[in-house]
């Protein structure tokens, strides 16, 4: 867990949104009405009251999930009410900071999980360790979704969004191949696809956070780890993808693609694989005119896959932190709540006991993602990165990733330059 001291970041930190605006993160308009500055806090330590929940969801299915969560909580807490308050995504952090400084803010904040450390260091969130220690199902939450700063828990993730390997079953059938289970099989399949005139794999090569998000599974597959950063292993990871570009398996133009474009290319039908996320299920269903499926990214024993999505925390000024915790526990952390997120939004449950639930195992698209959470899931961002340095680290690695894919730099040189910038930012 994070080793960064709260003293390293001023409590009045003017929080900037992380350089990454992941496509799986919710949109910035619509949703429940309400003014954050006017949102009433729950009062006292009563067993009932009003719980204000700030979120940035606007898509109909996301709003439906928030309504479902309100119903779950209110049904188990008679006399209590949930006030869902919509805040645009790009305003969430600044409004949380301003409200906290003014002595107000939400009881529960739902935010970009990658920014938990920055928010906690800025004094926006309060620790949840006492409540979490008494949570009966604590053992079902993997460490990768329990986010700590200075030894204290400030955020949890009731579901995650992550990457998998989408495949075109029609092309695999034509080639007489099965979905790959390791890097050797992956590269052999891409070679066979190229020989038949298909693209081997699409991915995002942007020189920023989205690129770093997609790079990390392959970098870690070659042994790179922020917790024990090694320049040579970073170079090995960059060399892996450069080899795919040189052999024509991965398009060089990936350097201009965010995470949406690669999946559009895949859905068009001439691509064998796509490194992309669970949030693409709707696009696959509506756009793909071929048989498709998903398997875990074949990243081997050392490979890690970031667990993105929203974090949930208790506001620093909540007058009833226990009731706020009860809301989180009965919604985001409950079996029913996590299965609702899977059903309504396509998000993957973070509870390990739900990986074997029939609702997950019976869905061939959900199951590989759920299995990845336990097998390869890791904190996003890496827990030893100073919160204020997260955007710089993501940008630097993303730039190295993009430069190598675009053939602007060779892997060794890109790794040397990036490592020199990143190493001082790691705890």
LOTIKOL-297168 format. One record per residue (C-alpha): residue in one letter; z negated, x negated, y negated; residue number from 1; chain. Coordinates in nm, 4 decimals, always signed. Example, Ala and Ser with C-alpha at 12.3 -4.5 7.8 and 13.67 -1.06 7.14 Angstrom:
// residues 2
[atom A; [-0.7800; -1.2300; +0.4500]; 1; A]
[atom S; [-0.7140; -1.3670; +0.1060]; 2; A]
END
This chain:
// residues 427
[atom X; [+0.0000; +0.0000; +0.0000]; 1; A]
[atom X; [+0.0371; -0.0977; -0.3637]; 2; A]
[atom X; [-0.1650; -0.3902; -0.4873]; 3; A]
[atom X; [-0.0831; -0.3444; -0.8535]; 4; A]
[atom X; [-0.3898; -0.3094; -1.0751]; 5; A]
[atom X; [-0.4149; -0.0215; -1.3166]; 6; A]
[atom X; [-0.5130; -0.2761; -1.5766]; 7; A]
[atom X; [-0.1631; -0.4191; -1.5596]; 8; A]
[atom X; [-0.0205; -0.1141; -1.7246]; 9; A]
[atom X; [-0.1653; +0.0463; -2.0343]; 10; A]
[atom X; [-0.2855; +0.3998; -1.9765]; 11; A]
[atom X; [-0.0846; +0.5090; -2.2757]; 12; A]
[atom X; [+0.2319; +0.3771; -2.1156]; 13; A]
[atom X; [+0.5449; +0.5368; -2.2550]; 14; A]
[atom X; [+0.7026; +0.6245; -1.9239]; 15; A]
[atom X; [+1.0747; +0.5939; -1.8857]; 16; A]
[atom X; [+1.2601; +0.7609; -1.6040]; 17; A]
[atom X; [+1.3599; +0.5199; -1.3298]; 18; A]
[atom X; [+1.7096; +0.3753; -1.3541]; 19; A]
[atom X; [+1.7977; +0.5785; -1.0489]; 20; A]
[atom X; [+1.8962; +0.9453; -1.0910]; 21; A]
[atom X; [+1.9482; +1.0204; -0.7231]; 22; A]
[atom X; [+2.1823; +1.3022; -0.6442]; 23; A]
[atom X; [+1.9257; +1.4529; -0.4144]; 24; A]
[atom X; [+1.6793; +1.4907; -0.7011]; 25; A]
[atom X; [+1.6732; +1.8435; -0.8405]; 26; A]
[atom X; [+1.8830; +1.9503; -1.1381]; 27; A]
[atom X; [+1.7830; +1.9800; -1.5001]; 28; A]
[atom X; [+1.8308; +2.3425; -1.6021]; 29; A]
[atom X; [+1.7270; +2.6915; -1.5043]; 30; A]
[atom X; [+1.4194; +2.7752; -1.2993]; 31; A]
[atom X; [+1.0944; +2.9434; -1.3939]; 32; A]
[atom X; [+1.0290; +3.0104; -1.7589]; 33; A]
[atom X; [+0.7331; +2.8764; -1.9519]; 34; A]
[atom X; [+0.6215; +2.6171; -2.2012]; 35; A]
[atom X; [+0.4363; +2.3169; -2.0568]; 36; A]
[atom X; [+0.2292; +2.2742; -2.3694]; 37; A]
[atom X; [+0.1061; +2.6308; -2.3404]; 38; A]
[atom X; [+0.0379; +2.6258; -1.9660]; 39; A]
[atom X; [-0.3255; +2.7225; -1.8986]; 40; A]
[atom X; [-0.5301; +2.4966; -1.6756]; 41; A]
[atom X; [-0.7407; +2.6395; -1.3961]; 42; A]
[atom X; [-1.1035; +2.6603; -1.4947]; 43; A]
[atom X; [-1.4211; +2.5392; -1.3328]; 44; A]
[atom X; [-1.4612; +2.4490; -0.9671]; 45; A]
[atom X; [-1.4209; +2.8071; -0.8493]; 46; A]
[atom X; [-1.2544; +2.9038; -0.5252]; 47; A]
[atom X; [-1.0046; +3.1153; -0.7146]; 48; A]
[atom X; [-0.8149; +3.0925; -1.0403]; 49; A]
[atom X; [-0.4743; +3.0028; -1.1784]; 50; A]
[atom X; [-0.2957; +2.6910; -1.0580]; 51; A]
[atom X; [-0.0218; +2.5703; -1.2922]; 52; A]
[atom X; [+0.2588; +2.3821; -1.1208]; 53; A]
[atom X; [+0.5146; +2.1852; -1.3197]; 54; A]
[atom X; [+0.8489; +2.1219; -1.1473]; 55; A]
[atom X; [+1.2115; +2.0524; -1.2372]; 56; A]
[atom X; [+1.3900; +2.2785; -0.9881]; 57; A]
[atom X; [+1.6732; +2.5038; -1.0987]; 58; A]
[atom X; [+1.8993; +2.5669; -0.7974]; 59; A]
[atom X; [+1.8407; +2.9144; -0.6506]; 60; A]
[atom X; [+1.7242; +2.7842; -0.3128]; 61; A]
[atom X; [+1.4818; +2.5427; -0.4791]; 62; A]
[atom X; [+1.3363; +2.8181; -0.6980]; 63; A]
[atom X; [+1.3096; +3.0348; -0.3881]; 64; A]
[atom X; [+1.1036; +2.7611; -0.2222]; 65; A]
[atom X; [+0.8656; +2.7437; -0.5183]; 66; A]
[atom X; [+0.8236; +3.1216; -0.4995]; 67; A]
[atom X; [+0.7561; +3.0930; -0.1261]; 68; A]
[atom X; [+0.4884; +2.8323; -0.1925]; 69; A]
[atom X; [+0.3240; +3.0583; -0.4494]; 70; A]
[atom X; [+0.3133; +3.3366; -0.1897]; 71; A]
[atom X; [+0.1633; +3.1073; +0.0748]; 72; A]
[atom X; [-0.1135; +2.9904; -0.1564]; 73; A]
[atom X; [-0.1958; +3.3306; -0.2999]; 74; A]
[atom X; [-0.2101; +3.4853; +0.0490]; 75; A]
[atom X; [-0.4687; +3.2276; +0.1624]; 76; A]
[atom X; [-0.6625; +3.2327; -0.1649]; 77; A]
[atom X; [-0.7273; +3.5963; -0.2671]; 78; A]
[atom X; [-0.7711; +3.6330; -0.6384]; 79; A]
[atom X; [-0.5791; +3.3153; -0.7173]; 80; A]
[atom X; [-0.2427; +3.2929; -0.8903]; 81; A]
[atom X; [+0.0265; +3.0274; -0.9178]; 82; A]
[atom X; [+0.2084; +2.9745; -1.2444]; 83; A]
[atom X; [+0.5299; +2.7842; -1.1810]; 84; A]
[atom X; [+0.6478; +2.6111; -1.4983]; 85; A]
[atom X; [+0.9991; +2.4684; -1.5194]; 86; A]
[atom X; [+1.0437; +2.1369; -1.7033]; 87; A]
[atom X; [+1.3898; +1.9729; -1.7222]; 88; A]
[atom X; [+1.4135; +1.6671; -1.4992]; 89; A]
[atom X; [+1.4875; +1.4261; -1.7814]; 90; A]
[atom X; [+1.1887; +1.5571; -1.9807]; 91; A]
[atom X; [+0.9287; +1.5714; -1.7043]; 92; A]
[atom X; [+0.7737; +1.2286; -1.7518]; 93; A]
[atom X; [+0.7586; +1.2407; -2.1299]; 94; A]
[atom X; [+0.6061; +1.5888; -2.1288]; 95; A]
[atom X; [+0.3496; +1.4869; -1.8679]; 96; A]
[atom X; [+0.2481; +1.1872; -2.0785]; 97; A]
[atom X; [+0.2312; +1.3908; -2.4005]; 98; A]
[atom X; [+0.0310; +1.6734; -2.2428]; 99; A]
[atom X; [-0.2100; +1.4335; -2.0755]; 100; A]
[atom X; [-0.2699; +1.2529; -2.4021]; 101; A]
[atom X; [-0.3465; +1.5878; -2.5640]; 102; A]
[atom X; [-0.6008; +1.6744; -2.2954]; 103; A]
[atom X; [-0.3864; +1.9312; -2.1163]; 104; A]
[atom X; [-0.1085; +1.9311; -1.8575]; 105; A]
[atom X; [-0.0572; +2.0896; -1.5158]; 106; A]
[atom X; [-0.2932; +2.1289; -1.2250]; 107; A]
[atom X; [-0.0145; +2.0143; -0.9939]; 108; A]
[atom X; [+0.2847; +1.7994; -1.0891]; 109; A]
[atom X; [+0.5981; +1.7864; -0.8729]; 110; A]
[atom X; [+0.8063; +1.4864; -0.9772]; 111; A]
[atom X; [+1.0525; +1.2212; -0.8666]; 112; A]
[atom X; [+0.8503; +1.0517; -0.5943]; 113; A]
[atom X; [+0.9869; +0.7097; -0.6874]; 114; A]
[atom X; [+0.7888; +0.7237; -1.0109]; 115; A]
[atom X; [+0.4426; +0.7912; -0.8719]; 116; A]
[atom X; [+0.3163; +0.4418; -0.9585]; 117; A]
[atom X; [+0.4327; +0.4617; -1.3164]; 118; A]
[atom X; [+0.2795; +0.8060; -1.3628]; 119; A]
[atom X; [-0.0478; +0.7034; -1.2020]; 120; A]
[atom X; [-0.0707; +0.3862; -1.4087]; 121; A]
[atom X; [-0.0020; +0.5929; -1.7198]; 122; A]
[atom X; [-0.3065; +0.8080; -1.6527]; 123; A]
[atom X; [-0.1074; +1.1233; -1.5744]; 124; A]
[atom X; [-0.2442; +1.1750; -1.2216]; 125; A]
[atom X; [-0.5914; +1.1688; -1.0689]; 126; A]
[atom X; [-0.6863; +1.0257; -0.7269]; 127; A]
[atom X; [-0.6838; +1.2576; -0.4258]; 128; A]
[atom X; [-0.8679; +1.0413; -0.1732]; 129; A]
[atom X; [-1.1752; +1.2619; -0.1410]; 130; A]
[atom X; [-0.9656; +1.5715; -0.0696]; 131; A]
[atom X; [-0.7257; +1.3862; +0.1579]; 132; A]
[atom X; [-1.0109; +1.2411; +0.3647]; 133; A]
[atom X; [-1.1230; +1.5942; +0.4476]; 134; A]
[atom X; [-0.7719; +1.7193; +0.5314]; 135; A]
[atom X; [-0.7724; +1.8187; +0.8985]; 136; A]
[atom X; [-0.4091; +1.7143; +0.9483]; 137; A]
[atom X; [-0.4307; +1.3819; +0.7656]; 138; A]
[atom X; [-0.3207; +1.1957; +1.0796]; 139; A]
[atom X; [+0.0117; +1.3816; +1.0682]; 140; A]
[atom X; [+0.1073; +1.2160; +0.7389]; 141; A]
[atom X; [+0.2705; +0.8730; +0.7859]; 142; A]
[atom X; [+0.1720; +0.5988; +0.5430]; 143; A]
[atom X; [+0.5217; +0.6054; +0.3962]; 144; A]
[atom X; [+0.4489; +0.9424; +0.2301]; 145; A]
[atom X; [+0.0944; +0.8586; +0.1115]; 146; A]
[atom X; [+0.1358; +0.6755; -0.2182]; 147; A]
[atom X; [-0.1407; +0.4511; -0.3482]; 148; A]
[atom X; [-0.2024; +0.2411; -0.6534]; 149; A]
[atom X; [-0.4933; -0.0018; -0.6757]; 150; A]
[atom X; [-0.6209; +0.1333; -0.3437]; 151; A]
[atom X; [-0.6328; +0.4971; -0.4558]; 152; A]
[atom X; [-0.4062; +0.7823; -0.3475]; 153; A]
[atom X; [-0.2208; +0.9464; -0.6348]; 154; A]
[atom X; [+0.0713; +1.1230; -0.4696]; 155; A]
[atom X; [+0.1893; +1.2668; -0.1404]; 156; A]
[atom X; [+0.5242; +1.3873; -0.0174]; 157; A]
[atom X; [+0.5393; +1.7176; +0.1668]; 158; A]
[atom X; [+0.9000; +1.6553; +0.2606]; 159; A]
[atom X; [+1.1478; +1.3754; +0.2240]; 160; A]
[atom X; [+1.5150; +1.3137; +0.1568]; 161; A]
[atom X; [+1.6768; +1.0194; +0.3272]; 162; A]
[atom X; [+1.9952; +0.8605; +0.4529]; 163; A]
[atom X; [+2.1618; +0.8977; +0.7904]; 164; A]
[atom X; [+2.4994; +0.8156; +0.9419]; 165; A]
[atom X; [+2.7357; +1.1124; +0.9280]; 166; A]
[atom X; [+3.0265; +1.0923; +1.1704]; 167; A]
[atom X; [+3.3607; +1.2654; +1.2206]; 168; A]
[atom X; [+3.3502; +1.3819; +1.5810]; 169; A]
[atom X; [+3.7248; +1.4501; +1.5915]; 170; A]
[atom X; [+3.8010; +1.0854; +1.5114]; 171; A]
[atom X; [+3.5405; +0.9587; +1.7591]; 172; A]
[atom X; [+3.6984; +1.1760; +2.0269]; 173; A]
[atom X; [+4.0433; +1.0429; +1.9430]; 174; A]
[atom X; [+3.9086; +0.6875; +1.9717]; 175; A]
[atom X; [+3.7184; +0.7626; +2.2922]; 176; A]
[atom X; [+3.3884; +0.6547; +2.1374]; 177; A]
[atom X; [+3.0323; +0.7816; +2.1014]; 178; A]
[atom X; [+2.8229; +0.7701; +1.7816]; 179; A]
[atom X; [+2.6890; +0.4139; +1.7369]; 180; A]
[atom X; [+2.3320; +0.3187; +1.8204]; 181; A]
[atom X; [+2.3405; -0.0400; +1.6879]; 182; A]
[atom X; [+2.5335; -0.2598; +1.4463]; 183; A]
[atom X; [+2.7657; -0.3955; +1.7145]; 184; A]
[atom X; [+2.8771; -0.0462; +1.8114]; 185; A]
[atom X; [+2.9075; +0.0534; +1.4455]; 186; A]
[atom X; [+3.1383; -0.2356; +1.3638]; 187; A]
[atom X; [+3.3468; -0.1848; +1.6789]; 188; A]
[atom X; [+3.3961; +0.1815; +1.5901]; 189; A]
[atom X; [+3.4955; +0.0985; +1.2322]; 190; A]
[atom X; [+3.7451; -0.1584; +1.3594]; 191; A]
[atom X; [+3.9000; +0.0973; +1.5939]; 192; A]
[atom X; [+3.9173; +0.3536; +1.3129]; 193; A]
[atom X; [+4.0894; +0.1106; +1.0785]; 194; A]
[atom X; [+4.3462; +0.0274; +1.3474]; 195; A]
[atom X; [+4.4350; +0.3984; +1.3557]; 196; A]
[atom X; [+4.4662; +0.4243; +0.9782]; 197; A]
[atom X; [+4.1237; +0.5714; +0.9027]; 198; A]
[atom X; [+3.8537; +0.4485; +0.6662]; 199; A]
[atom X; [+3.5588; +0.3045; +0.8571]; 200; A]
[atom X; [+3.2730; +0.4124; +0.6327]; 201; A]
[atom X; [+3.2061; +0.5354; +0.2805]; 202; A]
[atom X; [+2.8963; +0.4480; +0.0801]; 203; A]
[atom X; [+2.7761; +0.4100; -0.2775]; 204; A]
[atom X; [+2.8311; +0.0693; -0.4382]; 205; A]
[atom X; [+2.7195; +0.1423; -0.7933]; 206; A]
[atom X; [+2.5473; -0.1488; -0.9731]; 207; A]
[atom X; [+2.2186; +0.0382; -1.0260]; 208; A]
[atom X; [+1.9459; +0.2283; -0.8441]; 209; A]
[atom X; [+2.1755; +0.4413; -0.6338]; 210; A]
[atom X; [+2.3342; +0.1233; -0.5015]; 211; A]
[atom X; [+1.9936; -0.0274; -0.4202]; 212; A]
[atom X; [+1.8938; +0.2950; -0.2409]; 213; A]
[atom X; [+2.1990; +0.2683; -0.0139]; 214; A]
[atom X; [+2.1798; -0.1081; +0.0212]; 215; A]
[atom X; [+1.8209; -0.1298; +0.1461]; 216; A]
[atom X; [+1.8765; -0.0038; +0.5038]; 217; A]
[atom X; [+2.1395; -0.2746; +0.5617]; 218; A]
[atom X; [+1.9465; -0.5465; +0.3768]; 219; A]
[atom X; [+1.6366; -0.4706; +0.5812]; 220; A]
[atom X; [+1.8433; -0.4558; +0.9007]; 221; A]
[atom X; [+1.9118; -0.8244; +0.8396]; 222; A]
[atom X; [+1.5417; -0.8931; +0.7830]; 223; A]
[atom X; [+1.4999; -0.8556; +0.4056]; 224; A]
[atom X; [+1.1688; -0.7023; +0.3003]; 225; A]
[atom X; [+1.0194; -0.6780; -0.0483]; 226; A]
[atom X; [+0.6732; -0.7405; +0.0973]; 227; A]
[atom X; [+0.7815; -1.0848; +0.2192]; 228; A]
[atom X; [+1.0952; -1.1419; +0.0145]; 229; A]
[atom X; [+1.3279; -1.4112; +0.1434]; 230; A]
[atom X; [+1.6444; -1.5210; -0.0370]; 231; A]
[atom X; [+1.8288; -1.6201; +0.2802]; 232; A]
[atom X; [+1.7707; -1.2805; +0.4388]; 233; A]
[atom X; [+1.8867; -1.1073; +0.1217]; 234; A]
[atom X; [+2.2058; -1.3134; +0.1435]; 235; A]
[atom X; [+2.2476; -1.2140; +0.5082]; 236; A]
[atom X; [+2.2221; -0.8472; +0.4173]; 237; A]
[atom X; [+2.4771; -0.8801; +0.1387]; 238; A]
[atom X; [+2.7052; -1.0764; +0.3701]; 239; A]
[atom X; [+2.6943; -0.7918; +0.6217]; 240; A]
[atom X; [+2.8513; -0.5402; +0.3855]; 241; A]
[atom X; [+3.0882; -0.8001; +0.2389]; 242; A]
[atom X; [+3.2240; -0.8518; +0.5868]; 243; A]
[atom X; [+3.2933; -0.4800; +0.6138]; 244; A]
[atom X; [+3.4832; -0.4880; +0.2857]; 245; A]
[atom X; [+3.6816; -0.7997; +0.3803]; 246; A]
[atom X; [+3.7827; -0.6398; +0.7102]; 247; A]
[atom X; [+3.8908; -0.3203; +0.5385]; 248; A]
[atom X; [+3.6217; -0.1002; +0.6917]; 249; A]
[atom X; [+3.4539; -0.0120; +0.3593]; 250; A]
[atom X; [+3.6645; +0.0503; +0.0441]; 251; A]
[atom X; [+3.6202; -0.1993; -0.2370]; 252; A]
[atom X; [+3.6422; +0.0911; -0.4812]; 253; A]
[atom X; [+3.2969; +0.1985; -0.3574]; 254; A]
[atom X; [+3.1632; +0.0131; -0.6617]; 255; A]
[atom X; [+3.2700; +0.3135; -0.8735]; 256; A]
[atom X; [+3.1237; +0.5826; -0.6471]; 257; A]
[atom X; [+2.7904; +0.7561; -0.6839]; 258; A]
[atom X; [+2.6489; +0.9224; -0.3722]; 259; A]
[atom X; [+2.8562; +1.2380; -0.4203]; 260; A]
[atom X; [+3.2024; +1.0814; -0.4057]; 261; A]
[atom X; [+3.1609; +0.9017; -0.0694]; 262; A]
[atom X; [+3.0718; +1.2286; +0.0994]; 263; A]
[atom X; [+3.3640; +1.4066; -0.0619]; 264; A]
[atom X; [+3.5871; +1.1368; +0.0843]; 265; A]
[atom X; [+3.4240; +1.1859; +0.4234]; 266; A]
[atom X; [+3.4601; +1.5651; +0.4088]; 267; A]
[atom X; [+3.8315; +1.5274; +0.3392]; 268; A]
[atom X; [+3.8713; +1.4204; +0.7027]; 269; A]
[atom X; [+4.0132; +1.0673; +0.7036]; 270; A]
[atom X; [+3.6851; +0.8771; +0.7212]; 271; A]
[atom X; [+3.4915; +0.7985; +1.0401]; 272; A]
[atom X; [+3.1413; +0.7452; +0.8961]; 273; A]
[atom X; [+2.9487; +0.8171; +0.5778]; 274; A]
[atom X; [+2.6143; +0.6672; +0.4850]; 275; A]
[atom X; [+2.4668; +0.9691; +0.3145]; 276; A]
[atom X; [+2.1772; +1.2105; +0.3090]; 277; A]
[atom X; [+2.0385; +1.5350; +0.4431]; 278; A]
[atom X; [+2.1159; +1.6982; +0.1089]; 279; A]
[atom X; [+2.4863; +1.6977; +0.2028]; 280; A]
[atom X; [+2.4479; +1.9636; +0.4714]; 281; A]
[atom X; [+2.5798; +2.2374; +0.2454]; 282; A]
[atom X; [+2.8837; +2.0336; +0.1436]; 283; A]
[atom X; [+2.9598; +1.9507; +0.5064]; 284; A]
[atom X; [+2.9428; +2.3163; +0.6038]; 285; A]
[atom X; [+3.1674; +2.4325; +0.3210]; 286; A]
[atom X; [+3.4185; +2.1462; +0.2964]; 287; A]
[atom X; [+3.4553; +1.9698; +0.6319]; 288; A]
[atom X; [+3.7319; +2.1191; +0.8462]; 289; A]
[atom X; [+3.6445; +1.9094; +1.1501]; 290; A]
[atom X; [+3.3570; +1.8669; +1.3919]; 291; A]
[atom X; [+3.0857; +1.6447; +1.2493]; 292; A]
[atom X; [+2.7354; +1.5255; +1.3222]; 293; A]
[atom X; [+2.4591; +1.2867; +1.2150]; 294; A]
[atom X; [+2.2742; +1.0029; +1.3870]; 295; A]
[atom X; [+2.0111; +0.7630; +1.2616]; 296; A]
[atom X; [+2.1449; +0.4663; +1.0687]; 297; A]
[atom X; [+2.1821; +0.1896; +1.3320]; 298; A]
[atom X; [+1.9603; -0.0591; +1.1493]; 299; A]
[atom X; [+1.7735; -0.2122; +1.4426]; 300; A]
[atom X; [+1.4095; -0.3100; +1.4744]; 301; A]
[atom X; [+1.3610; -0.4373; +1.1175]; 302; A]
[atom X; [+1.5727; -0.1799; +0.9364]; 303; A]
[atom X; [+1.4004; +0.0578; +0.6965]; 304; A]
[atom X; [+1.5204; +0.3774; +0.5321]; 305; A]
[atom X; [+1.3726; +0.4911; +0.2022]; 306; A]
[atom X; [+1.1937; +0.8256; +0.1995]; 307; A]
[atom X; [+1.2962; +0.9840; -0.1275]; 308; A]
[atom X; [+1.2392; +1.3286; -0.2678]; 309; A]
[atom X; [+0.9595; +1.4771; -0.4709]; 310; A]
[atom X; [+0.6003; +1.3618; -0.4953]; 311; A]
[atom X; [+0.3085; +1.5966; -0.5502]; 312; A]
[atom X; [+0.0021; +1.4982; -0.7485]; 313; A]
[atom X; [-0.2954; +1.6514; -0.9265]; 314; A]
[atom X; [-0.2882; +1.6433; -1.3048]; 315; A]
[atom X; [-0.5411; +1.4144; -1.4684]; 316; A]
[atom X; [-0.6786; +1.6981; -1.6818]; 317; A]
[atom X; [-0.6914; +1.9687; -1.4152]; 318; A]
[atom X; [-1.0172; +2.1597; -1.4600]; 319; A]
[atom X; [-1.0157; +2.2573; -1.0940]; 320; A]
[atom X; [-0.8824; +1.9694; -0.8893]; 321; A]
[atom X; [-1.0091; +2.1232; -0.5655]; 322; A]
[atom X; [-0.8016; +2.4374; -0.6148]; 323; A]
[atom X; [-0.5031; +2.2206; -0.7066]; 324; A]
[atom X; [-0.5538; +2.0307; -0.3824]; 325; A]
[atom X; [-0.5806; +2.3582; -0.1911]; 326; A]
[atom X; [-0.2402; +2.4537; -0.3301]; 327; A]
[atom X; [-0.0828; +2.1248; -0.2164]; 328; A]
[atom X; [-0.2486; +2.1439; +0.1259]; 329; A]
[atom X; [-0.1497; +2.5049; +0.1930]; 330; A]
[atom X; [+0.2102; +2.4581; +0.0800]; 331; A]
[atom X; [+0.3618; +2.1102; +0.0786]; 332; A]
[atom X; [+0.1398; +1.9731; +0.3557]; 333; A]
[atom X; [+0.1248; +2.2762; +0.5843]; 334; A]
[atom X; [+0.3530; +2.3314; +0.8805]; 335; A]
[atom X; [+0.4779; +2.6596; +0.7397]; 336; A]
[atom X; [+0.5442; +2.5060; +0.3993]; 337; A]
[atom X; [+0.7365; +2.2090; +0.5348]; 338; A]
[atom X; [+0.9467; +2.4252; +0.7656]; 339; A]
[atom X; [+1.0267; +2.6474; +0.4683]; 340; A]
[atom X; [+1.1560; +2.3435; +0.2785]; 341; A]
[atom X; [+1.3741; +2.2528; +0.5749]; 342; A]
[atom X; [+1.5094; +2.6056; +0.6081]; 343; A]
[atom X; [+1.5669; +2.6823; +0.2403]; 344; A]
[atom X; [+1.6616; +2.3412; +0.0998]; 345; A]
[atom X; [+1.7437; +2.1175; +0.3970]; 346; A]
[atom X; [+1.4619; +1.8746; +0.3183]; 347; A]
[atom X; [+1.3014; +1.6906; +0.6082]; 348; A]
[atom X; [+0.9363; +1.7549; +0.7014]; 349; A]
[atom X; [+0.7102; +1.4547; +0.6478]; 350; A]
[atom X; [+0.4538; +1.5645; +0.9079]; 351; A]
[atom X; [+0.5044; +1.3678; +1.2273]; 352; A]
[atom X; [+0.4136; +1.6656; +1.4468]; 353; A]
[atom X; [+0.7074; +1.8633; +1.3092]; 354; A]
[atom X; [+0.9609; +1.6113; +1.4359]; 355; A]
[atom X; [+0.9287; +1.7847; +1.7729]; 356; A]
[atom X; [+0.9115; +2.1393; +1.6389]; 357; A]
[atom X; [+1.1861; +2.3662; +1.7816]; 358; A]
[atom X; [+1.3003; +2.4500; +1.4298]; 359; A]
[atom X; [+1.3825; +2.0804; +1.3836]; 360; A]
[atom X; [+1.4794; +1.9698; +1.7330]; 361; A]
[atom X; [+1.6996; +2.2761; +1.7652]; 362; A]
[atom X; [+1.9035; +2.1750; +1.4620]; 363; A]
[atom X; [+2.1347; +1.8833; +1.5478]; 364; A]
[atom X; [+2.1670; +1.7876; +1.1813]; 365; A]
[atom X; [+1.7968; +1.7958; +1.0948]; 366; A]
[atom X; [+1.6691; +1.6160; +1.4032]; 367; A]
[atom X; [+1.8205; +1.2686; +1.3369]; 368; A]
[atom X; [+1.6713; +1.2668; +0.9882]; 369; A]
[atom X; [+1.3316; +1.3789; +1.1182]; 370; A]
[atom X; [+1.3398; +1.1076; +1.3847]; 371; A]
[atom X; [+1.4208; +0.8487; +1.1184]; 372; A]
[atom X; [+1.1062; +0.9360; +0.9214]; 373; A]
[atom X; [+0.8869; +0.8151; +1.2072]; 374; A]
[atom X; [+1.1109; +0.5331; +1.3313]; 375; A]
[atom X; [+1.2351; +0.3706; +1.0102]; 376; A]
[atom X; [+1.0846; +0.5527; +0.7118]; 377; A]
[atom X; [+0.9403; +0.3402; +0.4319]; 378; A]
[atom X; [+0.7880; +0.3900; +0.0882]; 379; A]
[atom X; [+1.0254; +0.4479; -0.1981]; 380; A]
[atom X; [+0.9998; +0.2362; -0.4033]; 381; A]
[atom X; [+0.8437; -0.0555; -0.2151]; 382; A]
[atom X; [+0.4687; -0.0367; -0.2711]; 383; A]
[atom X; [+0.4247; -0.3984; -0.3829]; 384; A]
[atom X; [+0.6544; -0.3665; -0.6837]; 385; A]
[atom X; [+0.4714; -0.3380; -1.0148]; 386; A]
[atom X; [+0.5364; +0.0222; -1.1316]; 387; A]
[atom X; [+0.6747; -0.0888; -1.4669]; 388; A]
[atom X; [+0.9136; -0.3255; -1.2854]; 389; A]
[atom X; [+1.0648; -0.0706; -1.0444]; 390; A]
[atom X; [+1.3721; +0.0033; -1.2601]; 391; A]
[atom X; [+1.4399; -0.3703; -1.3072]; 392; A]
[atom X; [+1.4170; -0.4421; -0.9346]; 393; A]
[atom X; [+1.6412; -0.1510; -0.8438]; 394; A]
[atom X; [+1.8943; -0.2485; -1.1093]; 395; A]
[atom X; [+1.9001; -0.6145; -1.0078]; 396; A]
[atom X; [+1.9496; -0.5501; -0.6359]; 397; A]
[atom X; [+2.1993; -0.2757; -0.7119]; 398; A]
[atom X; [+2.4009; -0.5160; -0.9255]; 399; A]
[atom X; [+2.4034; -0.7785; -0.6495]; 400; A]
[atom X; [+2.5108; -0.5152; -0.3944]; 401; A]
[atom X; [+2.7926; -0.3967; -0.6208]; 402; A]
[atom X; [+2.9098; -0.7469; -0.7121]; 403; A]
[atom X; [+2.9426; -0.8386; -0.3451]; 404; A]
[atom X; [+3.1266; -0.5184; -0.2516]; 405; A]
[atom X; [+3.3562; -0.5591; -0.5517]; 406; A]
[atom X; [+3.4185; -0.9260; -0.4610]; 407; A]
[atom X; [+3.2962; -1.0403; -0.8012]; 408; A]
[atom X; [+3.0437; -1.2684; -0.6304]; 409; A]
[atom X; [+2.9932; -1.4160; -0.2875]; 410; A]
[atom X; [+2.6776; -1.3087; -0.0981]; 411; A]
[atom X; [+2.4935; -1.6417; -0.1320]; 412; A]
[atom X; [+2.5441; -1.6644; -0.5081]; 413; A]
[atom X; [+2.4581; -1.2987; -0.5631]; 414; A]
[atom X; [+2.1421; -1.3362; -0.3553]; 415; A]
[atom X; [+2.0329; -1.6478; -0.5430]; 416; A]
[atom X; [+2.0746; -1.4846; -0.8815]; 417; A]
[atom X; [+1.9085; -1.1564; -0.7798]; 418; A]
[atom X; [+1.6212; -1.3259; -0.5989]; 419; A]
[atom X; [+1.5397; -1.5356; -0.9034]; 420; A]
[atom X; [+1.5014; -1.2211; -1.1120]; 421; A]
[atom X; [+1.3214; -1.0076; -0.8549]; 422; A]
[atom X; [+1.0694; -1.2484; -0.7058]; 423; A]
[atom X; [+0.8420; -1.2614; -1.0155]; 424; A]
[atom X; [+0.8275; -0.8805; -1.0214]; 425; A]
[atom X; [+0.6816; -0.8468; -0.6732]; 426; A]
[atom X; [+0.3103; -0.8224; -0.6045]; 427; A]
END
